[in-house]
Amino acid sequence: MAAENADQLLQQADAIKYANNGEFLTLLNKLDAQSGSLTQVQRDWVEYLHAWQLGYRGEYQHALAAFDALLAHTQDETVRARARISLIYDQVNAGHFEDAFIVMGTVLESLPRIDDRDTRFLAFDAAAYVYSRGGEYDLALSYVNQALAMDPGGRSMCAVRETQIWILQEGGKLRPDDALIRQGLDTCRQVGATANANSILLQWAKAFLHDDRSADALKLLEKNKPGILATQSSALTSDFRSTMAQAYLRTGDLADAREAAQSAVELANQQDEAKSVADAYDVLYRVFKQQGDAAAALAYHEKYAAADKAYLNDVSARALAYQMVHQRVLDKQRQLVAANVRNQLLLLQQQVEAQTARTRLLYILLLLSGLLIVGGWAYRTKRSQMKFQKLARRDGLTGIFNRQHFLESAQDALRECAHHAREACLMVMDLDHFKSVNDMHGHAAGDDALKRTVATCQVLLRPDDVFGRLGGEEFAILVPDCPADVARRRAEAMRESVVASRREGDAAADVSVTASFGVASTKDCGYNLATLLAAADDAMYAAKRAGRNRVEVHDATTAGAGT
């Protein structure tokens, strides 16, 4: 009877751990009190639930140690699979991306031995989660579809719908009027999965912001604020505060934007690589900038730049970790093929020893062929590694430096200029009314406009100029050994070339775009990249306010006034 009661408590605790974490802890305490009368498998389940709670509270390092300890001794296949699935989430949150992909492979390999339907479903859901964090959105959605095909219903259907909506939002494919949002909310609310429903609401608000419907986003966030803040997940509440800060800022409520952003930073649990932290610092920078506090704005811009770089490093690390693990799998397969080739060659060698000189010559030729094959595999592996390194440095659409590598290369160039006391300038370029291009002509035309703009500007660059995409339609160019008046003329030439780059006769490319430029010089701003970026950004926004399609040079004598 005691064992039956323990099984019921375990099932109930596992079912409500997300929906009612307080009641979950109460049930866990009851199970701890019965520890002496539990079977080994039941004790393993209790140990699993304790480890899960550590990860839920954001104590990822402790959770990883607890799961490792459990996996070291449990013999139950279902417990092992569930522990590994939960371990994957904590490994991703702790930044151990390569370990997460390795464990995910182990879980998928073990599925044929798992009879528990819920565990198999959770494995597909976890695969969708971890591969989406590695930037493999199409692969992740394929696992979502496998999970949905199982028609799990109830809380499990809620979990996979949440994952599906997150992947679509992260990949920029979620629209505020998407029927999947209401579908997911209804599914989660019907089973009382409050945490999952709150996560979907947050993705919905982000979709509103992405669609420039800030008022709708703010209305949704304020309506659901009490329920979301009641959760004990620090990551969720930090992301909520950061999203709300962005909505307040875009609707002109600077005081509430500042308070929400500061709260987001405090709640981030020191996850410096979290996007919510970078977004919150960006809000604080813009709030103080609009309030005319240049010193505070600059300080927060530097924190934003550091947090954004950490986030981009985190994104690159995840993508690179996936590629490395994937490459290891391919290497292992090639090694097996190579070993098979070597075995075959050895067999041929034994046969050739009993044959004539002509047969021996044939053996030598076969051996050389095998070596060429192995050498070819090694060459392809090296080329793949070089390709991954290049992808980590380049913007996928335009082929120029991505934000992370631009910041590193520009800082190196500035150090060189500072060492030789040579003047350098930084240009910031932003395409005018670019959202209307996407809305009126579609994203394909917008992508073509971005690529044409980059190609047009590249013609006017020198070999030592550093050209990078900061994000969206915003670009930056560091020009060493260049005074401000020369930089202005070069920016004017680029601006005119952008206007003239429209191509006739191609409907996808027949889109006219203009650009606003801001120029800042080390002569006025010094050799600190963050200061130069902030100054050039100010000048670019001055060009926007002055009518767009123009070049403005940062004026140190008026900086901070009227901003």
NORBELQUI-V48904 format. One record per pair of residues at least 24 apart in sequence whose C-alpha atoms are under 10 Angstrom apart, sorted by the first residue. I is the first residue (numbers start at 1). J is the second residue. Records with the same first field share a line. If there is no record, write none. Layout:
BEGIN
I=J / J
END
This chain:
BEGIN
2=34 / 37 / 38
3=34 / 37 / 38 / 39 / 42
5=31
6=30 / 31 / 34 / 35 / 37 / 38 / 39 / 42 / 43 / 46
7=31 / 38 / 42 / 45
10=42 / 43 / 45 / 46 / 49
11=45
13=46 / 49
14=45 / 46 / 48 / 49 / 52
15=155 / 156 / 193
16=155 / 191 / 192 / 193
17=49 / 52 / 53 / 56 / 193 / 195
18=53 / 56 / 155 / 192 / 193 / 194 / 195 / 196 / 231 / 232
19=155 / 188 / 189 / 191 / 192 / 193 / 194 / 195 / 196 / 197 / 231
20=192 / 193 / 194 / 195 / 231
21=53 / 56 / 195 / 231 / 232
22=232
24=49 / 53
25=49 / 50 / 53
40=74 / 75 / 76
41=74 / 75 / 76 / 78 / 79
42=79
43=74
44=70 / 71 / 73 / 74 / 75 / 76 / 79 / 80 / 83
45=70 / 74 / 76 / 78 / 79 / 80 / 82 / 83
47=79 / 83
48=79 / 80 / 82 / 83 / 84 / 86 / 87
49=83 / 86
51=83 / 86 / 87 / 90
52=82 / 83 / 86 / 87 / 89 / 90
54=90
55=86 / 87 / 89 / 90 / 91 / 93 / 94 / 233
56=86 / 89 / 90 / 232 / 233 / 234 / 235
57=232 / 233 / 234 / 235 / 269
58=90 / 93 / 94 / 232 / 233 / 234 / 235 / 268 / 269 / 271
59=90 / 93 / 94 / 269
60=87 / 89 / 90 / 91 / 92 / 93 / 94 / 95
61=90 / 91 / 93 / 94
62=90
63=87 / 90 / 91 / 94
64=88 / 89 / 90 / 91 / 94 / 96
77=110 / 111 / 113 / 114 / 115 / 116
78=110 / 111 / 113 / 114 / 115 / 116 / 118 / 119 / 120
79=119
80=107 / 110
81=106 / 107 / 108 / 110 / 111 / 114 / 119 / 120 / 122 / 123
82=107 / 118 / 119 / 120 / 122 / 123
83=107
84=123 / 126
85=119 / 122 / 123 / 124 / 125 / 126 / 127
86=122 / 123 / 126
88=126 / 127 / 129 / 130
89=126 / 129 / 130
91=130
92=129 / 130 / 133 / 134 / 318
93=133 / 235 / 271 / 274
94=271
95=271 / 273 / 314 / 317 / 318
96=317 / 318 / 321
97=130 / 133 / 134 / 314 / 317 / 318 / 319 / 320 / 321 / 322 / 325
98=134 / 317 / 318 / 319 / 320 / 321 / 322 / 323 / 324 / 325
99=321 / 322 / 325
100=127 / 130 / 131 / 318 / 321 / 322 / 325
101=127 / 130 / 131 / 134 / 318 / 321 / 322 / 323 / 324 / 325 / 326
102=321 / 322 / 325 / 326 / 329
104=130 / 131
105=325 / 326 / 329
117=150 / 152
118=150 / 152 / 156
120=147 / 150
121=146 / 147 / 148 / 149 / 150 / 151 / 152 / 156 / 157 / 160
122=147 / 152 / 156 / 159 / 160
123=147
124=148 / 150 / 160
125=156 / 157 / 159 / 160 / 161 / 162 / 163 / 164
126=160 / 163
128=160 / 163 / 164 / 167
129=160 / 163 / 164 / 166 / 167
130=318 / 322
131=167 / 318 / 319 / 322
132=163 / 164 / 166 / 167 / 168 / 170 / 171 / 318 / 319
133=167 / 170 / 314 / 315 / 318 / 319 / 322
134=314 / 315 / 316 / 317 / 318 / 319 / 320 / 321 / 322 / 323
135=167 / 170 / 171 / 315 / 316 / 318 / 319 / 320 / 322
136=167 / 171 / 319 / 322
137=167 / 168 / 170 / 171
138=167 / 168 / 171
140=164 / 167
141=167 / 168
153=187 / 191
154=187 / 188 / 189 / 190 / 191 / 192 / 193
155=187 / 188 / 189 / 190 / 191 / 192 / 193 / 196
156=187 / 188 / 191 / 193
157=184 / 187 / 188 / 191
158=183 / 184 / 185 / 186 / 187 / 188 / 189 / 190 / 191 / 192 / 193 / 196 / 197 / 200
159=184 / 187 / 188 / 193 / 195 / 196 / 197
160=184 / 196
161=185 / 187 / 188 / 196 / 197 / 200
162=187 / 188 / 195 / 196 / 197 / 198 / 199 / 200 / 201 / 203
163=196 / 199 / 200
164=200
165=199 / 200 / 203 / 204
166=199 / 200 / 202 / 203 / 204
167=203
168=203 / 207
169=200 / 203 / 204 / 206 / 207 / 210
170=203 / 206 / 207
172=207 / 210
173=207
174=203 / 204 / 206 / 207 / 208 / 210 / 211
175=203 / 204 / 206 / 207 / 208 / 210 / 211
176=203 / 204 / 205 / 206 / 207 / 208 / 209 / 210 / 211 / 213 / 216 / 217
177=204 / 207 / 208
178=204 / 207
194=227 / 228 / 230 / 231
195=227 / 228 / 230 / 231 / 232 / 233 / 236
197=227 / 228
198=224 / 225 / 227 / 228 / 229 / 231 / 236 / 237 / 240
199=228 / 236 / 237 / 239 / 240
201=228 / 240
202=228 / 236 / 237 / 239 / 240 / 241 / 243 / 244
203=240 / 243
205=240 / 243 / 244 / 247
206=240 / 243 / 244 / 246 / 247
208=247
209=243 / 244 / 246 / 247 / 250
211=435
212=247 / 250 / 435
213=247 / 250 / 251
214=244 / 246 / 247 / 248 / 249 / 250 / 251
215=247 / 248 / 250 / 251
216=247
217=243 / 244 / 246 / 247 / 248
218=243 / 244 / 245 / 246 / 247 / 248 / 250 / 251
219=244 / 247
220=244
221=247
233=267 / 268
234=264 / 266 / 267 / 268 / 269
235=264 / 267 / 268 / 269 / 271 / 274 / 276
236=264 / 267 / 268 / 276
237=263 / 264 / 267 / 268 / 276
238=262 / 263 / 264 / 265 / 266 / 267 / 268 / 269 / 274 / 275 / 276 / 277 / 280
239=264 / 265 / 267 / 268 / 274 / 275 / 276 / 277 / 279 / 280
240=264 / 276
241=265 / 267 / 268 / 276 / 277 / 280
242=267 / 268 / 275 / 276 / 277 / 278 / 279 / 280 / 281 / 282 / 283
243=276 / 279 / 280 / 283
244=280
245=279 / 280 / 282 / 283 / 284
246=279 / 280 / 282 / 283 / 284
247=283
248=283
249=283 / 284 / 286 / 287
250=283
252=287
253=287
254=283 / 284 / 286 / 287 / 288 / 290 / 291
255=287
257=283 / 284 / 286 / 287
258=283 / 284 / 285 / 286 / 287 / 288
259=284
260=284
261=287
271=307 / 310 / 311
272=306 / 307 / 308 / 309 / 310 / 311 / 314
273=306 / 307 / 308 / 309 / 310 / 311 / 312 / 313 / 314 / 315
274=307 / 308 / 310 / 311 / 312 / 314 / 315
275=307 / 308 / 309 / 310 / 311 / 312 / 314 / 315
276=307 / 308 / 311
277=303 / 304 / 307 / 308 / 310 / 311
278=303 / 304 / 305 / 306 / 307 / 308 / 309 / 310 / 311
279=304 / 307 / 308
280=304 / 307
281=305 / 306 / 307 / 308
282=307 / 308
285=534
286=563
288=563
289=534 / 538 / 560 / 561 / 562 / 563
290=560 / 562 / 563
291=560 / 561 / 562 / 563
292=559 / 560 / 561 / 562 / 563
293=560 / 561 / 563
294=534 / 559 / 560 / 561 / 563
295=560
297=534 / 560
298=530 / 531 / 533 / 534 / 535
299=530 / 531
301=530 / 531 / 533 / 534
302=529 / 530 / 531 / 533 / 534
303=530
304=530
305=404 / 407 / 529 / 530 / 533
306=530
308=403 / 404
309=403 / 404 / 405 / 407 / 408
310=404
311=404
312=402 / 403 / 404 / 405
313=392 / 404 / 405
315=392
316=391 / 392 / 393 / 404
317=392
319=388 / 391 / 392
320=388 / 389 / 391 / 392
323=384 / 385 / 388
324=385 / 388
327=381 / 384 / 385
328=381
330=381
331=377 / 378 / 381
334=374 / 377 / 378 / 381
335=374 / 377
337=374
338=370 / 371 / 373 / 374 / 377
339=374
341=367 / 370 / 371 / 373 / 374
342=367 / 370 / 371 / 374
344=370
345=370
394=468 / 469
395=468 / 469 / 470 / 471
397=447 / 448 / 450 / 451 / 469
398=447 / 448 / 450 / 451 / 452 / 453 / 454 / 455 / 468 / 469
399=451 / 454 / 455 / 468 / 469
400=451 / 454 / 455 / 458 / 466 / 467 / 468 / 469 / 475
401=466 / 467 / 468 / 469 / 470 / 475 / 476
402=467 / 468 / 469 / 470 / 471 / 475
403=467 / 468 / 469 / 470 / 471 / 475 / 476
404=468 / 469 / 470
405=466 / 467 / 468 / 469
406=466 / 467 / 468 / 469 / 470 / 475 / 476 / 477 / 478
407=466 / 468 / 470 / 476 / 478 / 529 / 530 / 533
408=529
409=465 / 466 / 467 / 468 / 478
410=465 / 466 / 467 / 468 / 476 / 477 / 478 / 479 / 480 / 529
411=478 / 527 / 528 / 529 / 530
412=529
413=464 / 465 / 466 / 478 / 479 / 480 / 527
414=478 / 479 / 480 / 481 / 522 / 526 / 527 / 528 / 529
415=527 / 528 / 529
416=480 / 527
417=480 / 481 / 522 / 527
418=522 / 526 / 527 / 528
420=481
421=481 / 522 / 523 / 527
422=480 / 481 / 482 / 483 / 522 / 523
423=479 / 480 / 481 / 482 / 483 / 484 / 521 / 522 / 523 / 524 / 526 / 527
424=478 / 479 / 480 / 481 / 482 / 483 / 484 / 487 / 520 / 521 / 522 / 523 / 526 / 527
425=477 / 478 / 479 / 480 / 481 / 482 / 483 / 484 / 485 / 486 / 487 / 488 / 519 / 520 / 521 / 522 / 523 / 524 / 525 / 527 / 532 / 536
426=465 / 466 / 476 / 477 / 478 / 479 / 480 / 482 / 484 / 487 / 518 / 519 / 520 / 521 / 522 / 529 / 532 / 533 / 535 / 536 / 537 / 553
427=467 / 475 / 476 / 477 / 478 / 479 / 487 / 488 / 490 / 491 / 517 / 518 / 519 / 520 / 521 / 532 / 533 / 535 / 536 / 537 / 539 / 540 / 551 / 552 / 553
428=468 / 469 / 470 / 474 / 475 / 476 / 477 / 478 / 491 / 516 / 517 / 518 / 519 / 520 / 532 / 533 / 534 / 535 / 536 / 537 / 538 / 539 / 540 / 541 / 551
429=469 / 470 / 473 / 474 / 475 / 476 / 477 / 491 / 494 / 495 / 515 / 516 / 517 / 518 / 519 / 536 / 537 / 540 / 541 / 551
430=470 / 471 / 472 / 473 / 474 / 475 / 476 / 514 / 515 / 516 / 517 / 518 / 537 / 540 / 541 / 543 / 544 / 548 / 549
431=472 / 473 / 474 / 475 / 495 / 498 / 513 / 514 / 515 / 516 / 517 / 544 / 548 / 549
432=473 / 474 / 513 / 514 / 515 / 516 / 544 / 547 / 548 / 549
433=473 / 513 / 514 / 515 / 548
434=472 / 473 / 513 / 514 / 515
435=472 / 473
437=511 / 512 / 513
440=511
441=507 / 508 / 509 / 510 / 511
442=508
443=508
444=508 / 509
445=507 / 508 / 509 / 510 / 511
446=473 / 508 / 509 / 511 / 513
447=473 / 508 / 509
448=508 / 509 / 510 / 511
449=473 / 498 / 501 / 502 / 508 / 509 / 510 / 511 / 512 / 513
450=474 / 513
452=498 / 501 / 502 / 503 / 509 / 513
453=494 / 495 / 497 / 498 / 499 / 500 / 501 / 502 / 513 / 514 / 515
454=494 / 498
455=498 / 501
456=494 / 495 / 496 / 497 / 498 / 499 / 500 / 501
457=490 / 491 / 493 / 494 / 495 / 496 / 497 / 498
458=494
459=494 / 497
460=490 / 491 / 493 / 494 / 497
461=490 / 494
473=515
474=515 / 516 / 517
475=517
476=517 / 518 / 519 / 533 / 536 / 537
477=519
478=519 / 520 / 521 / 529 / 532 / 533
479=521
480=522
482=521 / 522
483=520 / 521 / 522 / 523
484=519 / 520 / 521 / 522 / 523 / 524 / 553 / 554
485=519 / 521 / 553
487=519 / 520 / 521 / 553
488=517 / 518 / 519 / 520 / 551 / 552 / 553
489=551
491=516 / 517 / 518 / 519 / 550 / 551 / 552 / 553
492=516 / 517 / 549 / 550 / 551 / 552
494=551
495=549 / 550 / 551
496=549 / 550
498=549
499=549
513=549
514=548 / 549 / 550
515=540 / 543 / 544 / 548 / 549 / 550 / 551
516=540 / 541 / 542 / 543 / 544 / 545 / 546 / 547 / 548 / 549 / 550 / 551 / 552
517=541 / 542 / 543 / 544 / 548 / 549 / 550 / 551 / 552 / 553
518=542 / 543 / 544 / 550 / 551 / 552 / 553 / 554
519=551 / 552 / 553 / 554 / 555
520=552 / 553 / 554 / 555 / 556
521=553 / 554 / 555 / 556
523=556
524=554 / 555 / 556 / 557
525=554 / 555 / 556
535=559 / 560
538=563
END
